[in-house]
Amino acid sequence: MKRDLIEIFGYSPDDLTNEARLLWKLGACPFIEKSCIKYNHDKSITYGTCSVTSPYGNIIICPNRFYESNYESIRRVSKDAFGNKLKLYFFDEYIKYRNQVEDCIVALGKNSGREVQLGNSLSMDWVLAKIISGELKEYAGIEVQSIDITGNYRDAWHAYNNLSQPHPSSLKIPSSNHGLNWANVHKRLIPQLIRKGIVYSRSKLVKKGLYFIVPDIVYKKFEDIIGDIPKLKKAKNDTITVFTYELSEKVTHGNRRKILPSRTIRFFTTDFANRFIQGPNLPSGENLDDAVNRVLGIK
């Protein structure tokens, strides 16, 4: 299957409409309405790549892609954790209306105030703080992850950048040379999620635990490692709630695809950690013995 780019600056890469190409010129993200964070090493080129092909389907490679429709994915977490009665404010809104509103939810994150940081090694993507009568009464955490790529898609990107007419089937766009860093799932993403989930579970003000926003394709890689976990219906202080998403089907030029909620999975953080350490798909000692023998050339 040819590797390809699916979205650049939120639109199909061969979309030559003014709506799409103005964002190429500005280097701007339509989902956070700020500068795009996908650029080359010296920041001379802003690539704007939101999603690419994979062997398992089209996949999001930028976390900001989840923030379409004015951060609807974050608002969805707020409703699940705190219900519909309290309005969610992002930090700038909260500052503006702070003297008029005593009861609300405040979203703290990279694009809203700043991330909550613990020491030099642990930062929380988002914290949703429940404020009652001007005091912090409760909060929940959110981790947002896409997937990192390997290789590069430079030639494919430049071909799309230089298009002067809509992409006909006869026009050759080179195959993208990107890969996907699936090894990061068990090397970085799962350990990070466990660490943060445990930290949140230790707080007296956390009653709904940690939420995790992730492409459904990526979470399936989690499941390959941890197997099946007992599911819960309600969030608690020591739970992780996973909201998975997938991209909608291709749309006409001048329009953007949507991200669609796919699954909601909820479980205890300790169950998740135990499955990672001693899960059903962990290689056996015999597997390790055989691998060492193969390297040594011993049967």
ZADO-1210 file (C-alpha; in nm, 4 decimals, padded with zeros to 6 digits):
<atoms>
<atom x="00.0000" y="00.0000" z="00.0000" code="MET" pos="1"/>
<atom x="00.1319" y="00.3440" z="-00.0916" code="LYS" pos="2"/>
<atom x="00.2150" y="00.5595" z="00.2079" code="ARG" pos="3"/>
<atom x="00.0558" y="00.9006" z="00.1865" code="ASP" pos="4"/>
<atom x="-00.0293" y="01.2169" z="00.3742" code="LEU" pos="5"/>
<atom x="-00.3970" y="01.2478" z="00.4667" code="ILE" pos="6"/>
<atom x="-00.4305" y="01.5985" z="00.6141" code="GLU" pos="7"/>
<atom x="-00.2090" y="01.9045" z="00.5898" code="ILE" pos="8"/>
<atom x="-00.3177" y="02.2093" z="00.7883" code="PHE" pos="9"/>
<atom x="-00.6478" y="02.0305" z="00.8452" code="GLY" pos="10"/>
<atom x="-00.7336" y="01.9771" z="00.4781" code="TYR" pos="11"/>
<atom x="-00.6643" y="01.7157" z="00.2126" code="SER" pos="12"/>
<atom x="-00.3074" y="01.7725" z="00.0855" code="PRO" pos="13"/>
<atom x="-00.4307" y="01.8229" z="-00.2734" code="ASP" pos="14"/>
<atom x="-00.6961" y="02.0763" z="-00.1695" code="ASP" pos="15"/>
<atom x="-00.6184" y="02.3995" z="-00.3570" code="LEU" pos="16"/>
<atom x="-00.9109" y="02.6042" z="-00.2237" code="THR" pos="17"/>
<atom x="-00.8408" y="02.9398" z="-00.0603" code="ASN" pos="18"/>
<atom x="-00.9545" y="02.8006" z="00.2759" code="GLU" pos="19"/>
<atom x="-00.6831" y="02.5360" z="00.2659" code="ALA" pos="20"/>
<atom x="-00.3944" y="02.7161" z="00.0941" code="ARG" pos="21"/>
<atom x="-00.4124" y="03.0274" z="00.3115" code="LEU" pos="22"/>
<atom x="-00.3240" y="02.8074" z="00.6084" code="LEU" pos="23"/>
<atom x="-00.0216" y="02.6731" z="00.4152" code="TRP" pos="24"/>
<atom x="00.0951" y="03.0332" z="00.3676" code="LYS" pos="25"/>
<atom x="00.0349" y="03.1258" z="00.7313" code="LEU" pos="26"/>
<atom x="00.1712" y="02.8015" z="00.8770" code="GLY" pos="27"/>
<atom x="-00.1385" y="02.8012" z="01.0964" code="ALA" pos="28"/>
<atom x="-00.3362" y="02.5274" z="01.2692" code="CYS" pos="29"/>
<atom x="-00.7142" y="02.5559" z="01.2179" code="PRO" pos="30"/>
<atom x="-00.7856" y="02.3496" z="01.5305" code="PHE" pos="31"/>
<atom x="-00.6107" y="02.5656" z="01.7912" code="ILE" pos="32"/>
<atom x="-00.6065" y="02.8831" z="01.5746" code="GLU" pos="33"/>
<atom x="-00.2352" y="02.9322" z="01.6423" code="LYS" pos="34"/>
<atom x="00.0921" y="02.8515" z="01.4698" code="SER" pos="35"/>
<atom x="00.1366" y="02.4877" z="01.3698" code="CYS" pos="36"/>
<atom x="00.3857" y="02.2879" z="01.5781" code="ILE" pos="37"/>
<atom x="00.4906" y="02.0521" z="01.2954" code="LYS" pos="38"/>
<atom x="00.8058" y="02.1978" z="01.1397" code="TYR" pos="39"/>
<atom x="01.1540" y="02.0887" z="01.0321" code="ASN" pos="40"/>
<atom x="01.4650" y="02.0968" z="01.2524" code="HIS" pos="41"/>
<atom x="01.5576" y="02.4607" z="01.1856" code="ASP" pos="42"/>
<atom x="01.1946" y="02.5797" z="01.1730" code="LYS" pos="43"/>
<atom x="01.2381" y="02.7047" z="00.8154" code="SER" pos="44"/>
<atom x="00.9451" y="02.4906" z="00.6910" code="ILE" pos="45"/>
<atom x="00.6148" y="02.4390" z="00.8676" code="THR" pos="46"/>
<atom x="00.4792" y="02.1054" z="00.7495" code="TYR" pos="47"/>
<atom x="00.1328" y="02.1196" z="00.9044" code="GLY" pos="48"/>
<atom x="00.0822" y="01.7432" z="00.8784" code="THR" pos="49"/>
<atom x="-00.2113" y="01.6255" z="01.0915" code="CYS" pos="50"/>
<atom x="-00.2600" y="01.2651" z="00.9787" code="SER" pos="51"/>
<atom x="-00.1057" y="01.0001" z="00.7548" code="VAL" pos="52"/>
<atom x="-00.1746" y="00.6517" z="00.6261" code="THR" pos="53"/>
<atom x="-00.0820" y="00.3425" z="00.8262" code="SER" pos="54"/>
<atom x="-00.1193" y="-00.0325" z="00.7698" code="PRO" pos="55"/>
<atom x="-00.4226" y="-00.0166" z="01.0012" code="TYR" pos="56"/>
<atom x="-00.5990" y="00.2902" z="00.8632" code="GLY" pos="57"/>
<atom x="-00.5535" y="00.6661" z="00.8556" code="ASN" pos="58"/>
<atom x="-00.3991" y="00.7868" z="01.1788" code="ILE" pos="59"/>
<atom x="-00.3562" y="01.1186" z="01.3618" code="ILE" pos="60"/>
<atom x="00.0062" y="01.2176" z="01.4256" code="ILE" pos="61"/>
<atom x="-00.0490" y="01.5560" z="01.5938" code="CYS" pos="62"/>
<atom x="-00.2233" y="01.5923" z="01.9338" code="PRO" pos="63"/>
<atom x="-00.3633" y="01.9330" z="01.8354" code="ASN" pos="64"/>
<atom x="-00.5786" y="01.7530" z="01.5779" code="ARG" pos="65"/>
<atom x="-00.8004" y="01.6420" z="01.8691" code="PHE" pos="66"/>
<atom x="-00.8960" y="02.0017" z="01.9492" code="TYR" pos="67"/>
<atom x="-01.1341" y="02.0663" z="01.6603" code="GLU" pos="68"/>
<atom x="-01.4693" y="02.2364" z="01.7178" code="SER" pos="69"/>
<atom x="-01.3387" y="02.4570" z="01.9974" code="ASN" pos="70"/>
<atom x="-01.1859" y="02.1715" z="02.2007" code="TYR" pos="71"/>
<atom x="-01.4924" y="01.9502" z="02.1877" code="GLU" pos="72"/>
<atom x="-01.2918" y="01.6478" z="02.3070" code="SER" pos="73"/>
<atom x="-01.1931" y="01.8367" z="02.6237" code="ILE" pos="74"/>
<atom x="-01.5530" y="01.9484" z="02.6779" code="ARG" pos="75"/>
<atom x="-01.6638" y="01.5872" z="02.6441" code="ARG" pos="76"/>
<atom x="-01.4336" y="01.4889" z="02.9304" code="VAL" pos="77"/>
<atom x="-01.5730" y="01.7714" z="03.1435" code="SER" pos="78"/>
<atom x="-01.9283" y="01.6460" z="03.0895" code="LYS" pos="79"/>
<atom x="-01.8303" y="01.2886" z="03.1753" code="ASP" pos="80"/>
<atom x="-01.6440" y="01.3902" z="03.4911" code="ALA" pos="81"/>
<atom x="-01.8573" y="01.6759" z="03.6221" code="PHE" pos="82"/>
<atom x="-02.1905" y="01.6670" z="03.4378" code="GLY" pos="83"/>
<atom x="-02.3622" y="01.9422" z="03.2399" code="ASN" pos="84"/>
<atom x="-02.4519" y="02.1914" z="03.5127" code="LYS" pos="85"/>
<atom x="-02.1222" y="02.3777" z="03.5361" code="LEU" pos="86"/>
<atom x="-01.9854" y="02.5715" z="03.2392" code="LYS" pos="87"/>
<atom x="-01.6337" y="02.4968" z="03.1197" code="LEU" pos="88"/>
<atom x="-01.4043" y="02.7981" z="03.0846" code="TYR" pos="89"/>
<atom x="-01.0627" y="02.8026" z="02.9271" code="PHE" pos="90"/>
<atom x="-00.8071" y="03.0070" z="03.1161" code="PHE" pos="91"/>
<atom x="-00.8404" y="03.3343" z="02.9222" code="ASP" pos="92"/>
<atom x="-01.2187" y="03.3180" z="02.9599" code="GLU" pos="93"/>
<atom x="-01.1853" y="03.2461" z="03.3308" code="TYR" pos="94"/>
<atom x="-00.9614" y="03.5496" z="03.3804" code="ILE" pos="95"/>
<atom x="-01.2106" y="03.7649" z="03.1906" code="LYS" pos="96"/>
<atom x="-01.5164" y="03.6491" z="03.3879" code="TYR" pos="97"/>
<atom x="-01.3542" y="03.5624" z="03.7226" code="ARG" pos="98"/>
<atom x="-01.5462" y="03.8290" z="03.9156" code="ASN" pos="99"/>
<atom x="-01.8798" y="03.7201" z="03.7698" code="GLN" pos="100"/>
<atom x="-01.8547" y="03.3419" z="03.8033" code="VAL" pos="101"/>
<atom x="-01.7957" y="03.1551" z="04.1305" code="GLU" pos="102"/>
<atom x="-01.8979" y="02.8051" z="04.0182" code="ASP" pos="103"/>
<atom x="-01.7429" y="02.6594" z="03.7025" code="CYS" pos="104"/>
<atom x="-01.4887" y="02.4208" z="03.5496" code="ILE" pos="105"/>
<atom x="-01.1530" y="02.5704" z="03.4450" code="VAL" pos="106"/>
<atom x="-00.9344" y="02.3975" z="03.1866" code="ALA" pos="107"/>
<atom x="-00.5601" y="02.4312" z="03.2455" code="LEU" pos="108"/>
<atom x="-00.3238" y="02.3161" z="02.9698" code="GLY" pos="109"/>
<atom x="-00.0630" y="02.4146" z="02.7134" code="LYS" pos="110"/>
<atom x="-00.3151" y="02.6196" z="02.5154" code="ASN" pos="111"/>
<atom x="-00.5051" y="02.7420" z="02.8204" code="SER" pos="112"/>
<atom x="-00.2933" y="02.9153" z="03.0806" code="GLY" pos="113"/>
<atom x="-00.0137" y="02.6632" z="03.1194" code="ARG" pos="114"/>
<atom x="00.0415" y="02.2957" z="03.1937" code="GLU" pos="115"/>
<atom x="00.0521" y="02.1790" z="03.5540" code="VAL" pos="116"/>
<atom x="00.4124" y="02.0720" z="03.6134" code="GLN" pos="117"/>
<atom x="00.5458" y="01.8402" z="03.8844" code="LEU" pos="118"/>
<atom x="00.9200" y="01.8813" z="03.9209" code="GLY" pos="119"/>
<atom x="01.1263" y="01.8581" z="03.6030" code="ASN" pos="120"/>
<atom x="00.9989" y="01.5270" z="03.4703" code="SER" pos="121"/>
<atom x="00.6208" y="01.5157" z="03.4921" code="LEU" pos="122"/>
<atom x="00.3797" y="01.7559" z="03.3244" code="SER" pos="123"/>
<atom x="00.0046" y="01.7099" z="03.3003" code="MET" pos="124"/>
<atom x="-00.1417" y="01.7792" z="02.9541" code="ASP" pos="125"/>
<atom x="-00.4692" y="01.9096" z="03.0936" code="TRP" pos="126"/>
<atom x="-00.6253" y="01.9576" z="03.4351" code="VAL" pos="127"/>
<atom x="-00.9981" y="02.0320" z="03.4632" code="LEU" pos="128"/>
<atom x="-01.0547" y="02.2162" z="03.7898" code="ALA" pos="129"/>
<atom x="-01.3970" y="02.2327" z="03.9527" code="LYS" pos="130"/>
<atom x="-01.4374" y="02.5713" z="04.1246" code="ILE" pos="131"/>
<atom x="-01.7212" y="02.6205" z="04.3751" code="ILE" pos="132"/>
<atom x="-01.7700" y="02.9542" z="04.5531" code="SER" pos="133"/>
<atom x="-01.4277" y="03.0580" z="04.4313" code="GLY" pos="134"/>
<atom x="-01.2468" y="02.7549" z="04.5774" code="GLU" pos="135"/>
<atom x="-01.0929" y="02.4476" z="04.4161" code="LEU" pos="136"/>
<atom x="-01.3105" y="02.1535" z="04.5188" code="LYS" pos="137"/>
<atom x="-01.2145" y="01.8818" z="04.2731" code="GLU" pos="138"/>
<atom x="-01.0175" y="01.8200" z="03.9552" code="TYR" pos="139"/>
<atom x="-00.9527" y="01.5562" z="03.6893" code="ALA" pos="140"/>
<atom x="-00.6593" y="01.5001" z="03.4556" code="GLY" pos="141"/>
<atom x="-00.6431" y="01.4467" z="03.0798" code="ILE" pos="142"/>
<atom x="-00.3602" y="01.2966" z="02.8780" code="GLU" pos="143"/>
<atom x="-00.3727" y="01.3486" z="02.4993" code="VAL" pos="144"/>
<atom x="-00.1599" y="01.1332" z="02.2688" code="GLN" pos="145"/>
<atom x="-00.1317" y="01.0726" z="01.8960" code="SER" pos="146"/>
<atom x="00.1640" y="00.8735" z="01.7569" code="ILE" pos="147"/>
<atom x="00.5164" y="00.9811" z="01.6640" code="ASP" pos="148"/>
<atom x="00.6495" y="00.9157" z="01.3165" code="ILE" pos="149"/>
<atom x="00.9869" y="00.7894" z="01.1977" code="THR" pos="150"/>
<atom x="01.1527" y="00.8541" z="00.8631" code="GLY" pos="151"/>
<atom x="01.0302" y="01.1567" z="00.6695" code="ASN" pos="152"/>
<atom x="00.7642" y="01.2650" z="00.4234" code="TYR" pos="153"/>
<atom x="00.9614" y="01.5546" z="00.2749" code="ARG" pos="154"/>
<atom x="00.9327" y="01.4604" z="-00.0941" code="ASP" pos="155"/>
<atom x="00.5591" y="01.3900" z="-00.0761" code="ALA" pos="156"/>
<atom x="00.4996" y="01.7144" z="00.1122" code="TRP" pos="157"/>
<atom x="00.6903" y="01.9262" z="-00.1413" code="HIS" pos="158"/>
<atom x="00.5001" y="01.7609" z="-00.4269" code="ALA" pos="159"/>
<atom x="00.1694" y="01.8582" z="-00.2670" code="TYR" pos="160"/>
<atom x="00.3038" y="02.2039" z="-00.1844" code="ASN" pos="161"/>
<atom x="00.3897" y="02.2629" z="-00.5502" code="ASN" pos="162"/>
<atom x="00.0559" y="02.1500" z="-00.6927" code="LEU" pos="163"/>
<atom x="-00.0907" y="02.4020" z="-00.9335" code="SER" pos="164"/>
<atom x="-00.4047" y="02.2096" z="-01.0223" code="GLN" pos="165"/>
<atom x="-00.6325" y="01.9649" z="-00.8377" code="PRO" pos="166"/>
<atom x="-00.4614" y="01.6311" z="-00.7872" code="HIS" pos="167"/>
<atom x="-00.5530" y="01.4148" z="-01.0919" code="PRO" pos="168"/>
<atom x="-00.4997" y="01.0412" z="-01.0848" code="SER" pos="169"/>
<atom x="-00.2358" y="01.0764" z="-01.3562" code="SER" pos="170"/>
<atom x="-00.0181" y="01.3091" z="-01.1471" code="LEU" pos="171"/>
<atom x="00.2537" y="01.1249" z="-00.9585" code="LYS" pos="172"/>
<atom x="00.2896" y="01.2142" z="-00.5926" code="ILE" pos="173"/>
<atom x="00.5859" y="01.0222" z="-00.4482" code="PRO" pos="174"/>
<atom x="00.5195" y="00.7764" z="-00.1722" code="SER" pos="175"/>
<atom x="00.5740" y="00.9196" z="00.1733" code="SER" pos="176"/>
<atom x="00.8695" y="00.7678" z="00.3587" code="ASN" pos="177"/>
<atom x="00.7159" y="00.8022" z="00.7024" code="HIS" pos="178"/>
<atom x="00.7016" y="00.5202" z="00.9519" code="GLY" pos="179"/>
<atom x="00.5185" y="00.4983" z="01.2845" code="LEU" pos="180"/>
<atom x="00.6935" y="00.4644" z="01.6178" code="ASN" pos="181"/>
<atom x="00.4910" y="00.1759" z="01.7606" code="TRP" pos="182"/>
<atom x="00.7768" y="00.0920" z="02.0000" code="ALA" pos="183"/>
<atom x="00.6919" y="00.4104" z="02.1894" code="ASN" pos="184"/>
<atom x="00.3641" y="00.2509" z="02.3016" code="VAL" pos="185"/>
<atom x="00.5374" y="00.0234" z="02.5502" code="HIS" pos="186"/>
<atom x="00.8578" y="00.2254" z="02.5951" code="LYS" pos="187"/>
<atom x="00.7001" y="00.5613" z="02.6758" code="ARG" pos="188"/>
<atom x="00.3225" y="00.5953" z="02.6409" code="LEU" pos="189"/>
<atom x="00.2036" y="00.3144" z="02.8698" code="ILE" pos="190"/>
<atom x="00.4593" y="00.3838" z="03.1486" code="PRO" pos="191"/>
<atom x="00.3752" y="00.7539" z="03.1313" code="GLN" pos="192"/>
<atom x="00.0026" y="00.6858" z="03.1567" code="LEU" pos="193"/>
<atom x="00.0553" y="00.4557" z="03.4567" code="ILE" pos="194"/>
<atom x="00.2743" y="00.7092" z="03.6381" code="ARG" pos="195"/>
<atom x="00.0276" y="00.9910" z="03.5885" code="LYS" pos="196"/>
<atom x="-00.2713" y="00.7731" z="03.6799" code="GLY" pos="197"/>
<atom x="-00.1053" y="00.6753" z="04.0084" code="ILE" pos="198"/>
<atom x="-00.0208" y="01.0372" z="04.0916" code="VAL" pos="199"/>
<atom x="-00.3810" y="01.1470" z="04.0326" code="TYR" pos="200"/>
<atom x="-00.5157" y="00.8568" z="04.2426" code="SER" pos="201"/>
<atom x="-00.3168" y="00.9823" z="04.5430" code="ARG" pos="202"/>
<atom x="-00.4840" y="01.3244" z="04.5480" code="SER" pos="203"/>
<atom x="-00.7687" y="01.3929" z="04.7903" code="LYS" pos="204"/>
<atom x="-00.9217" y="01.6313" z="04.5355" code="LEU" pos="205"/>
<atom x="-00.9295" y="01.3834" z="04.2467" code="VAL" pos="206"/>
<atom x="-01.2534" y="01.1829" z="04.2341" code="LYS" pos="207"/>
<atom x="-01.2707" y="01.0853" z="03.8646" code="LYS" pos="208"/>
<atom x="-00.9092" y="00.9893" z="03.7983" code="GLY" pos="209"/>
<atom x="-00.7297" y="01.0339" z="03.4683" code="LEU" pos="210"/>
<atom x="-00.8775" y="01.0565" z="03.1176" code="TYR" pos="211"/>
<atom x="-00.6898" y="00.9500" z="02.8059" code="PHE" pos="212"/>
<atom x="-00.7670" y="01.0831" z="02.4552" code="ILE" pos="213"/>
<atom x="-00.6027" y="00.8749" z="02.1830" code="VAL" pos="214"/>
<atom x="-00.6538" y="00.7438" z="01.8267" code="PRO" pos="215"/>
<atom x="-00.8389" y="00.4119" z="01.8326" code="ASP" pos="216"/>
<atom x="-00.5637" y="00.2564" z="01.6190" code="ILE" pos="217"/>
<atom x="-00.3028" y="00.3475" z="01.8806" code="VAL" pos="218"/>
<atom x="-00.5097" y="00.2160" z="02.1690" code="TYR" pos="219"/>
<atom x="-00.5453" y="-00.1166" z="01.9903" code="LYS" pos="220"/>
<atom x="-00.1656" y="-00.1407" z="02.0217" code="LYS" pos="221"/>
<atom x="-00.2092" y="-00.0913" z="02.3956" code="PHE" pos="222"/>
<atom x="-00.4535" y="-00.3812" z="02.3963" code="GLU" pos="223"/>
<atom x="-00.2042" y="-00.6014" z="02.2110" code="ASP" pos="224"/>
<atom x="00.0267" y="-00.5573" z="02.5096" code="ILE" pos="225"/>
<atom x="-00.2088" y="-00.5530" z="02.8078" code="ILE" pos="226"/>
<atom x="-00.4828" y="-00.7871" z="02.6845" code="GLY" pos="227"/>
<atom x="-00.8344" y="-00.7630" z="02.8254" code="ASP" pos="228"/>
<atom x="-00.8920" y="-00.5602" z="03.1458" code="ILE" pos="229"/>
<atom x="-01.2057" y="-00.5683" z="03.3643" code="PRO" pos="230"/>
<atom x="-01.4155" y="-00.2685" z="03.2606" code="LYS" pos="231"/>
<atom x="-01.5912" y="-00.0209" z="03.4900" code="LEU" pos="232"/>
<atom x="-01.9026" y="00.1893" z="03.4339" code="LYS" pos="233"/>
<atom x="-01.8201" y="00.4889" z="03.6553" code="LYS" pos="234"/>
<atom x="-01.5054" y="00.6962" z="03.6953" code="ALA" pos="235"/>
<atom x="-01.3380" y="00.6945" z="04.0377" code="LYS" pos="236"/>
<atom x="-01.0276" y="00.8515" z="04.1835" code="ASN" pos="237"/>
<atom x="-00.8135" y="00.5518" z="04.0838" code="ASP" pos="238"/>
<atom x="-00.9463" y="00.4902" z="03.7325" code="THR" pos="239"/>
<atom x="-00.8314" y="00.5653" z="03.3805" code="ILE" pos="240"/>
<atom x="-01.1026" y="00.6481" z="03.1275" code="THR" pos="241"/>
<atom x="-01.0021" y="00.6107" z="02.7624" code="VAL" pos="242"/>
<atom x="-01.1799" y="00.8050" z="02.4875" code="PHE" pos="243"/>
<atom x="-01.0676" y="00.6774" z="02.1466" code="THR" pos="244"/>
<atom x="-01.1236" y="00.8618" z="01.8191" code="TYR" pos="245"/>
<atom x="-01.0965" y="00.7966" z="01.4465" code="GLU" pos="246"/>
<atom x="-01.1047" y="01.0164" z="01.1383" code="LEU" pos="247"/>
<atom x="-01.4206" y="01.0490" z="00.9335" code="SER" pos="248"/>
<atom x="-01.4267" y="00.9545" z="00.5670" code="GLU" pos="249"/>
<atom x="-01.2801" y="01.1787" z="00.2971" code="LYS" pos="250"/>
<atom x="-01.4692" y="01.5034" z="00.2293" code="VAL" pos="251"/>
<atom x="-01.4889" y="01.7402" z="-00.0654" code="THR" pos="252"/>
<atom x="-01.2252" y="02.0099" z="-00.1074" code="HIS" pos="253"/>
<atom x="-01.2799" y="02.3182" z="00.1040" code="GLY" pos="254"/>
<atom x="-01.4063" y="02.1037" z="00.3921" code="ASN" pos="255"/>
<atom x="-01.2324" y="01.9272" z="00.6790" code="ARG" pos="256"/>
<atom x="-01.2805" y="01.5770" z="00.8095" code="ARG" pos="257"/>
<atom x="-01.4176" y="01.5282" z="01.1586" code="LYS" pos="258"/>
<atom x="-01.2785" y="01.3234" z="01.4415" code="ILE" pos="259"/>
<atom x="-01.5390" y="01.0711" z="01.5524" code="LEU" pos="260"/>
<atom x="-01.5706" y="00.9205" z="01.9022" code="PRO" pos="261"/>
<atom x="-01.5029" y="00.5496" z="01.8695" code="SER" pos="262"/>
<atom x="-01.4851" y="00.3789" z="02.2119" code="ARG" pos="263"/>
<atom x="-01.5012" y="00.4559" z="02.5829" code="THR" pos="264"/>
<atom x="-01.3047" y="00.2171" z="02.8063" code="ILE" pos="265"/>
<atom x="-01.2723" y="00.2553" z="03.1831" code="ARG" pos="266"/>
<atom x="-01.0620" y="00.0529" z="03.4271" code="PHE" pos="267"/>
<atom x="-00.8590" y="00.0718" z="03.7484" code="PHE" pos="268"/>
<atom x="-00.5095" y="00.2152" z="03.7127" code="THR" pos="269"/>
<atom x="-00.3648" y="-00.0730" z="03.9150" code="THR" pos="270"/>
<atom x="-00.5242" y="-00.3313" z="03.6830" code="ASP" pos="271"/>
<atom x="-00.3726" y="-00.1518" z="03.3856" code="PHE" pos="272"/>
<atom x="-00.0285" y="-00.1397" z="03.5507" code="ALA" pos="273"/>
<atom x="-00.0380" y="-00.5080" z="03.6488" code="ASN" pos="274"/>
<atom x="-00.1379" y="-00.6136" z="03.2986" code="ARG" pos="275"/>
<atom x="00.1515" y="-00.4163" z="03.1557" code="PHE" pos="276"/>
<atom x="00.4027" y="-00.5783" z="03.3938" code="ILE" pos="277"/>
<atom x="00.2770" y="-00.9352" z="03.3630" code="GLN" pos="278"/>
<atom x="00.0278" y="-00.9253" z="03.0780" code="GLY" pos="279"/>
<atom x="-00.0845" y="-01.2252" z="02.8730" code="PRO" pos="280"/>
<atom x="00.1292" y="-01.1266" z="02.5752" code="ASN" pos="281"/>
<atom x="00.4552" y="-01.0928" z="02.7689" code="LEU" pos="282"/>
<atom x="00.7177" y="-01.3280" z="02.6205" code="PRO" pos="283"/>
<atom x="00.8050" y="-01.6328" z="02.8341" code="SER" pos="284"/>
<atom x="01.1446" y="-01.7307" z="02.9697" code="GLY" pos="285"/>
<atom x="01.1640" y="-01.9976" z="02.7016" code="GLU" pos="286"/>
<atom x="01.1130" y="-01.7320" z="02.4350" code="ASN" pos="287"/>
<atom x="01.4079" y="-01.5422" z="02.5802" code="LEU" pos="288"/>
<atom x="01.6221" y="-01.8584" z="02.5942" code="ASP" pos="289"/>
<atom x="01.5487" y="-01.9290" z="02.2287" code="ASP" pos="290"/>
<atom x="01.6305" y="-01.5721" z="02.1271" code="ALA" pos="291"/>
<atom x="01.9693" y="-01.5835" z="02.3023" code="VAL" pos="292"/>
<atom x="02.0476" y="-01.9173" z="02.1367" code="ASN" pos="293"/>
<atom x="01.9578" y="-01.7779" z="01.7940" code="ARG" pos="294"/>
<atom x="02.1954" y="-01.4844" z="01.8366" code="VAL" pos="295"/>
<atom x="02.4723" y="-01.7262" z="01.9403" code="LEU" pos="296"/>
<atom x="02.3945" y="-01.9571" z="01.6499" code="GLY" pos="297"/>
<atom x="02.3245" y="-02.2458" z="01.8906" code="ILE" pos="298"/>
<atom x="02.0282" y="-02.4752" z="01.8211" code="LYS" pos="299"/>
</atoms>
